[in-house]
Amino acid sequence: MGYREQWMETEGTTFPGKTYTEVVLEPAFNEAKTHLLGPMMAINKAHLIMLEKQKLVTTDEAKQIAKAIRSINPEELRQASYTGQFEDLFFQVEHQMLEHAGDIAGNLHLARSRNDMGISIYRMVLREKLIVTLTSALKLNEQLLLFARDHADTLMIGYTHTQQAQPTTLAHYFMAVVDSLNRDIRRIMASYTNCNRSSMGAAALTTSGFAISREHMMELLAFDELIDNSYDAIGGADYLGEVATAVQLAAINLGRVVQDMLLWCTQEFGALKVAAPYVQISSIMPQKRNPVSFEHMRALLSSCVGNTNTVLSMIHNTPFGDIVDTEDDMQPYAWRSLDIMDKMYRLFAAVVGTMEVNKEVLRERTKGSFATVTELADTLVRTDGLSFRKAHHIVSDVVKLSLAQGLAANEITLPIVNESARRHIGRDTSLTEETLRQALDPVHFVEIRSLPGGPSPKEINRMVDLRMYQHQAHLNWLGQAEGKIQRAMEHLDQVMTEWSGS
C-alpha cells in the first residue's frame, strides 16, 4: 500500500477528513454553538419577517417556517458534539428546520448567503462583548472618580523618569488614569459604532435579484447603519482591526498603571496596602503579603495584547474579500481580548476600591523631598525679579549644599539660600524665613497650582465633577445601545410566537 492509500485509509475518503475535523471543523463548531447560535437564530427570524413583508414568502409559508425556527432547541445544540454529518452549525440548523417544515423551510435562505450572514453574526457577537466590556470600564471609571475625590488632599511625590519630580496628590495621579481610561472608553465606543453595521442583503458579494429590504434587516437586527457597498460588506475586516486596536491600547494603558501599583505596594515605597481578599501569602515566609491580584492583572493584560496582535496579524496580507482567515479561526481571539478586558476592569475596580493608602508616609516623604524646590525657584523670580534660569542655578546650588550637609528639603535654611545667591548674583535674596518656609511647603506647592488640570484640591474637585457628568453621558449611551438590541430581539421573538401560534 502506497503512502497516499495509507493516508486515505486513516483520514477517510469523504468529507470531512479525520485530521481536518479535529484541527479545524470541531473547534469551530464548539465556538459557534457557544457564541454564534443566538445571533444566527436572530438573523433567521429577522430574515423571515423581512421576506414576508416583501411578499417573497406568503404569510402561511412564514408561519410554517416560524414554527420550524421555534422547534430548534438552542440548549440541545449547545450540548451537541461535532459528528461530521454537517459541515458546520449553519447546515445543522438548516437541516433541523427542513425536517420540521419540509422543503418550504429552504426559502428562508432566499437572497442570502453564509457570507453576509456570517459577517452579521460576527458583528452581533462583537457588539455584545463590547457592551459587556464597556459596562465594566464605566464601573471602573466611577470607582476611580470616587477614589480621586477621597484623595484630593493626599500629598505625594510625582515622578518623571522614575525620579522624584514635584509634589502632587494621589487624586491628581488617578485623575490622569481616569482621563486615559476615558479615551479608551471613547475608542471602544467608536469601534462599537463601526462594528454595529449590517452586512445582510449583500448575499455572497453582489446582493440579490430578489426585492429584499436591506434597510429592514438592519432595523430588525438593531444595527445602526447599513454597510452600503455589498463587496465591502463581506470583504471589509477593519471593524475587527479597530476593535483589536482599541482594546490593545486599553490593555497597555491599564497595564502601565498596574505596574505603578505594584511598586507602590512594596514595603520600601509603603504607599498602598491591598486588602486581604486580593493578597496571597508565602508558603515559607510568614511576613509576606503578596499583592498577586496586581501581578495577575499585569500578566493577563499582556495576554490581551497578544490576542489583539493575533487579530491584526491574521488580517494582515489577506486578500480584500471573503476569506476564512478573518472568520472562525480568528474571531475567538477578538472575543478573548474583550473578555480579558472586562475581567481586568472589574478586578482593578475591586482592588482599588478596597485598598488602603498610607497618607502619612506619603506626606512626610513629600515634605522631606527636594521635589518642592521648583517653587523655591519660582519664588525667587517673584521676589527678586530674577530670570527663571538664574533662579534655577541658585536653587540647584542650594540643593547641592543641603545634600552635602545631610539636610532634607524642609531643613533648608535662609543662610544656605543666600550663600548660593551671592555666588550667582552677588547679593542676598529678598526672601524671609516665612517666604522660604512657604516656598518649601508641599501643601502650598499643590494649592497654588490651580490652573486647569493642576493638582490643587479645588481644581481636582472641578475635574471630578466634570468627569462625573461625562460619565453619565457614557452611561446613557450604553443604556441606549443595550436597550435598542434588547427591544429588537424581543420583537423578533414576539413575531415568531404570534406566527407559530405558541
Salt bridges, closest charged atoms under 4 A:
GLU31 OE1 - HIS35 NE2 3.52
GLU31 OE2 - ARG336 NH1 3.88
GLU75 OE2 - ARG78 NH1 2.91
GLU87 OE2 - ARG114 NH1 3.35
ASP88 OD2 - ARG114 NH1 2.62
GLU99 OE2 - HIS95 NE2 3.30
ASP179 OD1 - ARG467 NE 2.65
ASP184 OD1 - ARG187 NH2 2.94
ASP224 OD1 - LYS484 NZ 2.65
GLU225 OE1 - ARG197 NE 3.65
ASP339 OD1 - LYS129 NZ 3.68
ASP342 OD1 - ARG346 NE 3.26
GLU364 OE2 - LYS367 NZ 3.87
GLU375 OE2 - ARG382 NH1 2.78
GLU375 OE1 - ARG449 NH1 2.97
ASP378 OD2 - ARG449 NH2 3.19
ASP384 OD2 - ARG427 NH1 2.89
ASP397 OD2 - ARG423 NH1 3.26
ASP397 OD2 - HIS424 NE2 2.66
GLU419 OE2 - ARG423 NH2 3.66
ASP428 OD1 - ARG422 NH1 2.51
GLU433 OE1 - ARG437 NH1 3.68
GLU459 OE2 - ARG462 NH2 2.56
ASP465 OD1 - ARG149 NH2 2.86
ASP493 OD1 - LYS45 NZ 2.60
